[in-house]
């Protein structure tokens, strides 16, 4: 019986505030086989963030220049900002035998699945829209101006969760993360 090769790309998607970045950051600290692909964005830094953590922050003009240079594997407008995944980071991870893992929105996940059909995808689901709203406000330290846009988008994104290979409800971080870690570990090991 032939064993399946280790997964080379893992896509993690969720509505804004559902916990996907926290899951990806932690698993990358705990598992050296993974490389977190750092997305570029035009959004402003939030408290506690810095250049390269969790994003590369650029102006809209810089972002558009990178788009024109085919720098991104995929890019999209999400809520009111632009986000793009750099192709060079993925290639660099593969060159050293690592698995690329990234957190993206549903649009980005669609693009990756088309370009890399062998990739695996995980969708992180918040326990409810009300809980998601509470988390976003708590994380941002205030009610974001685009909160209602985010919540409407979240409902649309959650309706697409069945399109993903795996789904996890993030109702309690530690137990949900344990489920996530088991899925990733299974994907990284030969079966």
C-alpha positions as CSV (number, residue, x, y, z in Angstrom):
1,X,0.0,0.0,0.0
2,X,1.4,3.4,-1.0
3,X,1.6,6.1,1.7
4,X,0.5,9.6,1.0
5,X,3.2,12.2,0.9
6,X,3.2,15.0,3.5
7,X,0.9,17.9,2.7
8,X,2.9,20.8,1.3
9,X,0.3,23.5,1.8
10,X,-2.3,24.1,4.5
11,X,-4.9,26.8,4.1
12,X,-6.7,28.1,7.3
13,X,-9.7,30.3,6.8
14,X,-12.3,31.9,9.1
15,X,-14.2,35.1,9.6
16,X,-12.2,38.0,11.0
17,X,-11.9,37.4,14.8
18,X,-12.6,33.6,14.8
19,X,-9.1,32.7,15.9
20,X,-7.3,31.6,12.7
21,X,-4.2,33.8,13.2
22,X,-3.9,32.6,16.8
23,X,-4.0,29.0,15.7
24,X,-1.5,29.4,12.9
25,X,0.9,31.5,15.0
26,X,0.9,28.9,17.8
27,X,1.2,25.8,15.6
28,X,4.2,27.4,13.9
29,X,5.9,28.0,17.2
30,X,5.3,24.4,18.2
31,X,6.1,22.5,14.9
32,X,9.3,23.3,13.0
33,X,7.9,21.5,9.9
34,X,5.7,24.5,9.2
35,X,6.4,28.0,7.8
36,X,3.8,30.7,8.4
37,X,3.4,32.7,5.1
38,X,3.0,36.3,6.1
39,X,0.3,38.1,4.2
40,X,0.7,41.7,2.9
41,X,-2.1,44.2,3.8
42,X,-3.1,47.8,3.4
43,X,-4.9,47.8,6.7
44,X,-3.6,49.8,9.7
45,X,-1.7,48.1,12.5
46,X,-3.7,47.2,15.6
47,X,-2.3,47.5,19.1
48,X,0.3,44.8,19.8
49,X,1.1,44.3,16.1
50,X,4.4,45.2,14.4
51,X,5.8,45.0,10.9
52,X,5.8,41.4,9.9
53,X,3.7,40.3,12.9
54,X,1.2,39.3,11.9
55,X,1.3,41.1,8.5
56,X,3.6,43.1,6.3
57,X,1.9,46.5,6.3
58,X,2.1,48.5,3.1
59,X,0.4,51.5,1.5
60,X,-2.2,51.0,-1.1
61,X,0.2,52.4,-3.7
62,X,2.9,49.9,-2.6
63,X,0.3,47.1,-2.7
64,X,-0.8,48.0,-6.2
65,X,2.8,48.0,-7.4
66,X,3.3,44.5,-6.0
67,X,0.2,43.3,-7.8
68,X,1.5,44.8,-11.1
69,X,4.8,42.8,-10.5
70,X,2.9,39.5,-10.0
71,X,4.4,39.3,-6.5
72,X,1.2,37.7,-5.0
73,X,-0.1,34.1,-5.6
74,X,-3.5,35.6,-4.7
75,X,-4.8,38.9,-3.5
76,X,-8.2,40.3,-2.7
77,X,-10.1,43.2,-1.2
78,X,-11.4,42.1,2.2
79,X,-13.8,44.4,4.0
80,X,-12.2,47.7,3.2
81,X,-8.5,46.7,2.8
82,X,-6.3,44.7,0.4
83,X,-4.6,41.4,1.4
84,X,-2.1,39.4,-0.7
85,X,-0.1,36.2,-0.2
86,X,3.5,36.5,-1.5
87,X,4.6,33.7,-3.9
88,X,8.3,33.9,-2.8
89,X,7.7,32.8,0.8
90,X,5.9,29.7,-0.4
91,X,8.6,28.7,-2.8
92,X,11.3,29.4,-0.1
93,X,9.4,27.1,2.4
94,X,9.2,24.3,-0.2
95,X,12.9,24.7,-1.1
96,X,13.8,23.8,2.5
97,X,11.3,20.9,2.7
98,X,8.8,22.7,4.9
99,X,5.0,22.9,4.7
100,X,3.5,26.4,4.0
101,X,0.6,27.3,6.3
102,X,-1.3,30.5,5.9
103,X,-4.4,32.1,7.2
104,X,-6.5,33.7,4.5
105,X,-10.1,34.7,3.8
106,X,-12.6,32.5,1.9
107,X,-11.7,34.3,-1.4
108,X,-8.1,33.5,-0.9
109,X,-8.8,29.9,0.0
110,X,-10.8,29.5,-3.3
111,X,-7.8,30.8,-5.3
112,X,-5.4,28.5,-3.5
113,X,-7.6,25.4,-4.0
114,X,-7.8,26.2,-7.8
115,X,-4.0,26.8,-8.1
116,X,-3.0,24.0,-5.7
117,X,-5.7,21.3,-5.7
118,X,-3.5,19.1,-3.5
119,X,-3.5,21.6,-0.7
120,X,-5.6,20.9,2.4
121,X,-8.0,23.5,4.0
122,X,-9.3,24.0,7.5
123,X,-12.1,26.4,8.4
124,X,-12.4,27.8,11.9
125,X,-16.0,28.5,12.9
126,X,-16.9,30.9,15.7
127,X,-19.6,29.5,18.1
128,X,-22.0,32.2,17.0
129,X,-22.2,35.6,15.3
130,X,-22.8,37.3,18.7
131,X,-19.6,35.7,20.1
132,X,-17.7,36.7,17.0
133,X,-18.9,40.3,17.4
134,X,-17.8,40.3,21.1
135,X,-14.3,38.9,20.1
136,X,-13.7,41.5,17.4
137,X,-14.6,44.4,19.7
138,X,-12.4,42.9,22.5
139,X,-9.5,42.4,20.1
140,X,-9.7,45.8,18.6
141,X,-10.3,47.5,22.0
142,X,-13.3,49.4,20.5
143,X,-16.1,48.9,18.0
144,X,-14.5,49.0,14.6
145,X,-16.0,51.3,12.0
146,X,-16.5,48.3,9.6
147,X,-18.0,46.0,12.2
148,X,-21.3,45.5,10.5
149,X,-19.5,44.8,7.1
150,X,-17.4,42.2,8.9
151,X,-20.4,40.5,10.5
152,X,-22.3,40.3,7.2
153,X,-19.2,38.9,5.5
154,X,-18.8,36.4,8.4
155,X,-22.2,35.0,7.8
156,X,-21.4,34.5,4.1
157,X,-18.1,32.9,5.0
158,X,-19.6,30.6,7.5
159,X,-22.1,29.4,4.9
160,X,-19.1,28.2,2.9
161,X,-17.5,26.1,5.7
162,X,-18.6,22.9,4.1
163,X,-16.3,23.6,1.1
164,X,-13.3,23.0,3.4
165,X,-11.6,19.7,4.0
166,X,-11.9,20.2,7.8
167,X,-14.0,22.3,10.1
168,X,-13.4,23.2,13.8
169,X,-15.7,25.2,16.0
170,X,-13.5,27.5,18.1
171,X,-15.8,27.6,21.2
172,X,-13.0,27.1,23.8
173,X,-9.5,27.9,22.6
174,X,-7.4,25.1,24.2
175,X,-9.7,22.2,23.2
176,X,-10.3,23.7,19.7
177,X,-6.6,24.2,19.2
178,X,-6.0,20.6,20.2
179,X,-8.3,19.5,17.4
180,X,-6.5,21.8,15.0
181,X,-3.1,20.5,16.1
182,X,-4.2,16.9,15.5
183,X,-5.4,17.6,12.0
184,X,-2.2,19.4,11.1
185,X,-0.1,16.7,12.6
186,X,-1.9,14.0,10.6
187,X,-1.4,16.1,7.4
188,X,2.3,16.4,8.1
189,X,2.9,12.7,8.8
190,X,2.8,10.0,6.2
191,X,-0.3,8.0,6.5
